[in-house]
Amino acid sequence: MRQLGLFFNGFLLVVLGAVNTWQLAHEKYVDSVIVGFLTAFVWSYTVKKIAFGHNLDRFFYALGASLGIVAGLEFVKLIYH
């Protein structure tokens, strides 16, 4: 269950990062402030889990992050296009 949570955290952080990158590139100031806040808020819960975790924890976090980039790109296309 811990690894599933780390997977989701990695996924969500990278989705938010991808969305925020697009927002900044397209000067969506209000949206980028909101998503930037959410990114920092989620990260504040994640950092302790990763810093004191094991390699298996890091693996699941990274796996979620790698899938999150694709989801983030698709989310941006869905919302902004």
Secondary structure as the mmCIF struct_conf table of DSSP 4:
data_model
#
loop_
_struct_conf.conf_type_id
_struct_conf.id
_struct_conf.beg_label_comp_id
_struct_conf.beg_label_asym_id
_struct_conf.beg_label_seq_id
_struct_conf.end_label_comp_id
_struct_conf.end_label_asym_id
_struct_conf.end_label_seq_id
HELX_RH_AL_P HELX_RH_AL_P1 ARG A 2 ALA A 25
TURN_TY1_P TURN_TY1_P1 HIS A 26 GLU A 27
HELX_RH_AL_P HELX_RH_AL_P2 TYR A 29 ALA A 51
TURN_TY1_P TURN_TY1_P2 PHE A 52 PHE A 52
HELX_RH_AL_P HELX_RH_AL_P3 ASN A 55 TYR A 80
#
